[in-house]
Amino acid sequence: MDVKAYMADVGQQARVASRVIGKTGTGIKNTALLAMADAIDASRDALIAANHLDLESGRKNGLEPALLDRLELTPAGINGMIEGLHQVAKLPDPVGTITDLTYQPSGIQVGKMRVPLGVVGIIYESRPNVTVEAASLCLKSGNATILRGGSEAINSNQAIAICINQGLEKAGLPKGVVQIIETTDRAAVGELITMPEYVDVIIPRGGKGLIERISNDAKVPVIKHLDGNCHVYIDSAADKEKAINIAINAKTQRYGTCNTMETLLIAEPIAAELLPLLAEQYRAKAVELRGCAKTCAIISDAIPATEEDWGTEYLAPILAIKVVADIDEAMDHINQYSSEHTETIVTENYSLAQRFLREVDSSSVMVNASTRFADGFEYGLGAEIGISTDKLHARGPVGLEGLTTQKYIVLGDGHIRT
């Protein structure tokens, strides 16, 4: 295959399709989404069979457990994809929304209208459900999209592509609205990120190495997050039951996700009481604990933490623990080592909670809740295209609004400038 020619053709089709989907009404877009959901529901056996091929190949090729976990497509995962499509269909369509309309002294009205970005290229690893999430959000927000999944999920993604095409066809939309790259040749990625004439923005989802490469080489604007080094701080004014439940859930509910807690910070006045209780539950789940000197003095089987541990996204049953004097030391630690993804404070002190919300500079900051809630589905976005730790153009879970931009509009009645 001539990858360069193939990608140019994909780009041209996407640009043409972006002009169609950008002016398509909400009803037609919702028809496509619901038709995709029906097609996925009717293709469960084919999707599972295709996914089994990918899993078998992944195991043979020594794919890491965290990536195998992301790769697996279970019946519950298929249900989640269908539910996500239904939720996105129910969400308000942001395209065409007018805000901030005000009269100016000249008599004109000036406001802003929300419009699609155009063509969105998405590069991701392992998780086949991303294919549906990305397609649904881009379509509903009026964008054409080019999806390039990892080679490890090629069979799953191509099976899903059939369902997506069926949905587009039923709604009378061109196939170019959602295109899933058919080749596993890595040169396709290099072409996709260097086609500003066809692609308006790139969104990479995957490991730190992938995202750094895309960010360094792209000639197209990138919405990214590099990693998810998330923290939970248990304050001395925390409710102990809440603290234990949150700290266990944030780490063990799922290991291979970017919103999993990687470092637990705990206030010194309650460390001796809570850490043994937490350690007991972590041991039961085979979580390896790496701690500061004060932590190791309380938890005898904890491994001394290194400087590297504080900045590591493990994506595995490993947890770093540090005993801190108070909220100030906790926030200093977070500001030094965090990837600015998600941080939580557990406390019953309202003033400290408000300080934490104001002073911690991450894309999601929480009070008395597990970091695992940092997710587009849980935030009511229906799904997410990714979680951005950038400050421009979108931050946090990127849903429909994050896939649009604004243009100024002016309403006059024959007004001329004097």
C-alpha positions as CSV (number, residue, x, y, z in Angstrom):
1,M,0.0,0.0,0.0
2,D,1.1,3.5,-0.8
3,V,0.5,5.0,2.6
4,K,1.1,8.6,1.6
5,A,-1.5,8.4,-1.2
6,Y,-3.9,6.4,1.0
7,M,-3.8,9.0,3.8
8,A,-4.1,11.9,1.3
9,D,-7.3,10.3,0.0
10,V,-8.6,9.8,3.6
11,G,-7.8,13.4,4.3
12,Q,-9.6,14.7,1.2
13,Q,-12.7,12.6,2.0
14,A,-12.7,13.9,5.6
15,R,-12.5,17.5,4.5
16,V,-15.4,17.1,2.1
17,A,-17.4,15.2,4.7
18,S,-16.7,17.9,7.3
19,R,-18.6,20.4,5.3
20,V,-21.6,18.1,5.1
21,I,-21.7,17.1,8.8
22,G,-21.0,20.7,9.9
23,K,-24.3,21.8,8.5
24,T,-26.3,18.6,9.3
25,G,-29.2,19.0,11.7
26,T,-29.4,17.4,15.1
27,G,-32.1,14.9,14.1
28,I,-30.1,13.4,11.4
29,K,-27.0,13.2,13.6
30,N,-29.0,11.4,16.3
31,T,-30.5,9.0,13.8
32,A,-26.9,8.0,12.8
33,L,-25.9,7.5,16.5
34,L,-28.9,5.4,17.3
35,A,-28.4,3.3,14.1
36,M,-24.8,2.7,15.2
37,A,-26.0,1.5,18.6
38,D,-28.5,-0.9,16.9
39,A,-25.8,-2.2,14.6
40,I,-23.4,-2.8,17.5
41,D,-26.2,-4.6,19.5
42,A,-26.8,-6.9,16.5
43,S,-23.1,-7.6,16.0
44,R,-22.2,-8.7,19.5
45,D,-20.9,-12.1,18.5
46,A,-18.8,-10.7,15.7
47,L,-17.3,-8.0,17.9
48,I,-16.3,-10.5,20.6
49,A,-14.8,-12.9,18.1
50,A,-12.8,-10.1,16.5
51,N,-11.6,-9.0,19.9
52,H,-10.6,-12.5,20.9
53,L,-8.2,-12.5,17.9
54,D,-6.6,-9.3,19.1
55,L,-6.3,-10.6,22.7
56,E,-4.7,-13.8,21.5
57,S,-2.3,-11.9,19.4
58,G,-1.5,-9.5,22.2
59,R,-0.7,-12.3,24.6
60,K,1.6,-14.0,22.1
61,N,3.4,-10.7,21.5
62,G,3.9,-10.1,25.2
63,L,1.5,-7.2,25.6
64,E,1.5,-5.8,29.1
65,P,-1.3,-6.7,31.5
66,A,-2.5,-3.1,31.7
67,L,-2.8,-2.9,27.9
68,L,-4.5,-6.3,27.7
69,D,-7.0,-5.0,30.2
70,R,-7.7,-1.9,28.0
71,L,-7.9,-4.1,24.9
72,E,-10.5,-6.6,26.2
73,L,-14.0,-6.0,24.9
74,T,-16.5,-7.7,27.3
75,P,-20.3,-8.0,27.0
76,A,-20.4,-5.2,29.6
77,G,-18.1,-3.1,27.5
78,I,-20.4,-3.6,24.5
79,N,-23.3,-2.5,26.6
80,G,-21.3,0.6,27.6
81,M,-20.7,1.5,24.0
82,I,-24.4,1.2,23.2
83,E,-25.3,3.2,26.3
84,G,-22.7,5.9,25.4
85,L,-24.2,6.3,21.9
86,H,-27.7,6.7,23.4
87,Q,-26.4,9.2,25.9
88,V,-24.6,11.3,23.3
89,A,-27.8,11.3,21.2
90,K,-29.7,12.7,24.1
91,L,-27.2,15.5,24.8
92,P,-27.9,19.0,23.6
93,D,-26.3,19.8,20.3
94,P,-23.7,22.6,20.9
95,V,-23.4,23.5,17.2
96,G,-25.1,26.8,16.4
97,T,-25.6,27.9,20.0
98,I,-25.4,31.7,20.4
99,T,-24.1,33.2,23.7
100,D,-23.1,36.6,25.0
101,L,-25.3,38.5,22.6
102,T,-25.1,42.2,23.6
103,Y,-25.9,45.6,22.1
104,Q,-23.0,47.9,21.4
105,P,-23.2,51.7,21.5
106,S,-23.2,51.7,17.6
107,G,-26.5,49.7,17.7
108,I,-25.0,46.4,16.5
109,Q,-25.4,43.2,18.5
110,V,-22.2,41.2,19.0
111,G,-22.2,37.6,20.2
112,K,-20.5,34.2,19.8
113,M,-21.7,31.1,18.0
114,R,-20.4,27.6,18.7
115,V,-19.1,25.8,15.6
116,P,-17.3,22.5,14.8
117,L,-13.5,22.3,14.7
118,G,-13.7,20.7,11.3
119,V,-11.6,17.5,10.9
120,V,-10.4,15.8,14.0
121,G,-7.7,13.1,13.9
122,I,-7.6,10.7,16.8
123,I,-4.7,8.4,17.5
124,Y,-5.1,5.8,20.3
125,E,-3.9,2.6,21.7
126,S,-5.6,-0.7,22.8
127,R,-9.1,0.4,23.8
128,P,-11.6,-0.5,21.1
129,N,-14.4,1.4,22.9
130,V,-12.5,4.6,22.1
131,T,-13.5,4.0,18.5
132,V,-17.2,4.4,19.3
133,E,-16.7,7.2,21.8
134,A,-14.6,9.2,19.4
135,A,-16.9,8.7,16.5
136,S,-20.1,9.6,18.4
137,L,-18.7,12.8,20.0
138,C,-17.1,14.0,16.8
139,L,-20.3,13.3,14.8
140,K,-22.6,15.0,17.3
141,S,-20.4,18.1,17.5
142,G,-20.4,18.4,13.7
143,N,-16.9,17.2,13.0
144,A,-15.5,14.6,10.5
145,T,-13.0,12.3,12.2
146,I,-10.1,10.1,11.2
147,L,-9.5,7.3,13.7
148,R,-6.2,5.5,13.9
149,G,-6.3,2.8,16.5
150,G,-3.4,0.7,17.7
151,S,-2.2,-2.3,15.6
152,E,-3.1,-4.5,18.6
153,A,-6.8,-3.7,18.2
154,I,-7.0,-3.8,14.4
155,N,-9.6,-6.7,14.3
156,S,-11.8,-5.1,16.9
157,N,-11.7,-1.7,15.3
158,Q,-12.5,-2.9,11.8
159,A,-15.5,-4.9,13.2
160,I,-16.7,-1.7,14.9
161,A,-16.1,0.3,11.7
162,I,-18.7,-1.9,9.9
163,C,-21.3,-0.9,12.6
164,I,-20.4,2.8,12.3
165,N,-20.7,2.7,8.5
166,Q,-24.1,1.1,8.8
167,G,-25.2,3.9,11.1
168,L,-23.9,6.6,8.7
169,E,-25.6,4.9,5.7
170,K,-28.9,4.7,7.5
171,A,-28.8,8.4,8.2
172,G,-27.8,9.3,4.7
173,L,-24.4,10.6,5.7
174,P,-21.1,10.1,3.7
175,K,-18.7,7.5,4.9
176,G,-16.0,10.2,5.1
177,V,-17.7,11.5,8.3
178,V,-16.0,8.7,10.3
179,Q,-13.0,6.9,8.8
180,I,-11.1,4.2,10.6
181,I,-7.6,3.7,9.2
182,E,-7.3,0.2,7.7
183,T,-3.5,-0.1,7.7
184,T,-1.3,-0.9,10.7
185,D,1.7,0.8,9.1
186,R,3.1,3.3,11.5
187,A,3.8,5.7,8.6
188,A,0.0,6.4,8.5
189,V,0.4,8.2,11.9
190,G,3.2,10.3,10.5
191,E,1.1,11.3,7.5
192,L,-2.0,12.1,9.7
193,I,-0.2,14.5,12.0
194,T,1.4,16.4,9.2
195,M,-1.7,17.1,7.0
196,P,-2.8,20.6,8.1
197,E,-4.6,21.1,4.8
198,Y,-7.0,18.3,5.7
199,V,-6.8,17.9,9.5
200,D,-7.6,20.7,12.0
201,V,-6.7,19.1,15.3
202,I,-5.0,15.9,16.6
203,I,-6.0,14.1,19.8
204,P,-3.7,11.3,20.9
205,R,-4.8,8.8,23.5
206,G,-2.3,6.3,24.9
207,G,1.0,6.0,26.7
208,K,3.3,8.8,27.4
209,G,5.7,7.8,24.6
210,L,3.0,8.0,22.0
211,I,1.8,11.3,23.1
212,E,5.2,12.9,23.4
213,R,6.0,11.6,19.8
214,I,2.8,13.1,18.4
215,S,3.3,16.4,20.2
216,N,6.9,16.7,19.0
217,D,6.2,15.8,15.4
218,A,2.8,17.1,14.6
219,K,2.2,20.0,12.2
220,V,-1.4,20.1,13.4
221,P,-2.6,21.5,16.8
222,V,-2.7,18.8,19.5
223,I,-5.0,18.3,22.4
224,K,-3.2,16.0,24.8
225,H,-2.4,14.6,28.2
226,L,0.9,13.0,28.9
227,D,0.0,10.9,31.9
228,G,-2.2,10.5,34.9
229,N,-0.2,10.8,38.1
230,C,-3.2,11.3,40.4
231,H,-3.2,11.9,44.1
232,V,-5.6,11.5,47.1
233,Y,-4.8,13.5,50.2
234,I,-6.4,12.3,53.4
235,D,-6.6,15.3,55.8
236,S,-6.6,15.1,59.6
237,A,-10.2,16.3,59.5
238,A,-11.3,13.4,57.2
239,D,-14.1,11.0,58.0
240,K,-12.2,7.8,58.5
241,E,-14.7,5.5,56.8
242,K,-15.0,7.8,53.8
243,A,-11.2,8.1,53.6
244,I,-10.7,4.3,53.6
245,N,-13.4,3.7,51.0
246,I,-12.1,6.5,48.7
247,A,-8.4,5.5,49.0
248,I,-9.2,1.8,48.2
249,N,-11.5,2.6,45.3
250,A,-9.2,5.2,43.8
251,K,-6.4,2.7,43.5
252,T,-8.0,-0.7,43.1
253,Q,-11.3,-0.2,41.2
254,R,-9.2,-0.4,38.0
255,Y,-5.4,-0.3,37.7
256,G,-4.8,0.5,34.0
257,T,-6.5,3.9,33.7
258,C,-5.2,7.4,33.8
259,N,-7.5,8.5,36.6
260,T,-6.3,5.8,39.0
261,M,-4.6,7.1,42.2
262,E,-0.8,6.6,42.0
263,T,0.2,8.4,45.2
264,L,-1.6,8.6,48.6
265,L,-0.8,11.5,50.8
266,I,-2.0,11.3,54.5
267,A,-1.8,13.8,57.3
268,E,0.6,12.8,60.1
269,P,-1.9,13.1,63.0
270,I,-4.0,10.3,61.6
271,A,-1.4,8.2,59.7
272,A,-0.7,5.8,62.5
273,E,-4.3,5.0,62.9
274,L,-5.4,4.8,59.2
275,L,-2.4,3.4,57.4
276,P,-2.5,-0.1,59.0
277,L,-6.2,-0.4,58.1
278,L,-5.5,0.7,54.5
279,A,-2.4,-1.6,54.2
280,E,-4.5,-4.6,55.3
281,Q,-7.0,-4.0,52.4
282,Y,-4.2,-3.2,49.9
283,R,-2.5,-6.5,50.9
284,A,-5.7,-8.4,50.3
285,K,-5.7,-7.0,46.8
286,A,-2.0,-7.7,46.2
287,V,-1.1,-4.0,45.9
288,E,2.6,-3.3,46.4
289,L,3.2,-0.3,48.8
290,R,6.1,2.0,48.4
291,G,6.4,4.6,51.2
292,C,8.4,7.4,52.7
293,A,10.4,6.8,55.9
294,K,7.4,7.6,58.1
295,T,5.2,5.3,56.1
296,C,7.7,2.5,56.4
297,A,7.8,2.9,60.1
298,I,4.1,2.3,60.3
299,I,3.7,-0.3,57.6
300,S,6.5,-2.9,58.1
301,D,6.3,-4.5,54.7
302,A,6.3,-1.2,52.7
303,I,9.2,-0.8,50.3
304,P,11.1,2.5,50.7
305,A,10.0,4.9,48.0
306,T,12.5,6.6,45.7
307,E,12.3,10.0,44.2
308,E,11.2,8.4,40.9
309,D,8.2,6.9,42.6
310,W,6.6,10.2,43.3
311,G,6.4,11.1,39.6
312,T,5.5,7.7,38.3
313,E,2.2,6.6,36.7
314,Y,2.3,2.9,37.5
315,L,-0.9,1.7,35.8
316,A,-0.4,-1.4,38.0
317,P,-1.1,-2.6,41.5
318,I,1.6,-0.4,43.0
319,L,1.0,2.6,45.3
320,A,3.3,5.3,46.6
321,I,2.4,6.6,50.1
322,K,3.7,9.8,51.8
323,V,3.0,11.1,55.3
324,V,2.7,14.9,55.2
325,A,2.4,17.4,58.0
326,D,-0.7,19.2,56.7
327,I,-2.6,20.4,53.6
328,D,0.2,22.8,52.7
329,E,2.8,20.1,52.4
330,A,0.3,17.9,50.5
331,M,-0.4,20.7,48.0
332,D,3.3,21.4,47.6
333,H,3.9,17.7,46.8
334,I,1.1,17.7,44.3
335,N,2.2,20.8,42.6
336,Q,5.7,19.4,42.3
337,Y,4.9,15.9,41.1
338,S,1.4,15.9,39.6
339,S,0.7,15.5,35.9
340,E,-2.2,18.0,36.5
341,H,-4.8,15.3,35.8
342,T,-6.9,14.6,38.9
343,E,-6.4,15.2,42.7
344,T,-8.8,14.6,45.6
345,I,-8.9,15.8,49.2
346,V,-10.8,13.8,51.9
347,T,-11.8,16.2,54.7
348,E,-14.8,17.4,56.6
349,N,-13.2,20.9,57.0
350,Y,-15.1,23.1,54.5
351,S,-12.4,25.8,54.5
352,L,-9.6,23.4,53.7
353,A,-11.7,21.8,51.0
354,Q,-12.2,25.2,49.4
355,R,-8.5,25.9,49.6
356,F,-7.7,22.6,47.9
357,L,-10.2,23.4,45.1
358,R,-8.7,26.8,44.5
359,E,-5.0,26.2,44.9
360,V,-4.5,22.8,43.3
361,D,-3.9,23.4,39.5
362,S,-5.2,20.2,37.9
363,S,-7.8,19.6,35.2
364,S,-10.1,17.9,37.8
365,V,-10.0,18.6,41.6
366,M,-12.3,16.8,43.9
367,V,-13.6,16.8,47.5
368,N,-14.5,13.5,49.2
369,A,-14.7,11.5,45.9
370,S,-12.6,8.9,44.2
371,T,-10.3,10.0,41.4
372,R,-11.9,7.3,39.3
373,F,-14.9,9.7,38.7
374,A,-12.7,11.8,36.4
375,D,-14.3,10.5,33.3
376,G,-16.5,11.9,30.6
377,F,-19.3,9.3,31.1
378,E,-19.3,10.0,34.9
379,Y,-19.3,13.8,34.3
380,G,-22.5,13.5,32.2
381,L,-20.7,14.1,28.9
382,G,-22.0,10.8,27.5
383,A,-18.5,9.8,26.6
384,E,-15.2,11.5,26.2
385,I,-12.7,12.0,23.5
386,G,-9.9,12.1,26.1
387,I,-8.8,13.9,29.2
388,S,-6.8,16.9,28.4
389,T,-4.2,18.2,30.9
390,D,-3.5,21.2,28.5
391,K,-4.9,24.6,29.4
392,L,-5.7,25.4,25.8
393,H,-8.0,24.7,24.0
394,A,-9.8,22.2,26.3
395,R,-9.1,21.0,29.8
396,G,-10.3,17.9,31.6
397,P,-12.6,15.3,30.0
398,V,-13.2,16.5,26.4
399,G,-16.8,16.1,25.4
400,L,-19.0,17.9,22.8
401,E,-18.2,21.4,23.8
402,G,-14.5,20.7,23.8
403,L,-14.8,19.5,20.2
404,T,-16.2,22.9,19.1
405,T,-14.9,26.4,19.0
406,Q,-16.5,29.8,18.8
407,K,-16.8,32.5,16.2
408,Y,-18.0,36.1,16.7
409,I,-21.3,37.0,15.0
410,V,-22.6,40.5,14.5
411,L,-26.3,41.4,13.9
412,G,-27.1,44.7,12.3
413,D,-29.9,46.4,10.4
414,G,-28.1,48.4,7.8
415,H,-25.5,49.7,10.3
416,I,-22.4,51.4,8.9
417,R,-19.4,52.6,10.8
418,T,-18.8,56.3,11.0
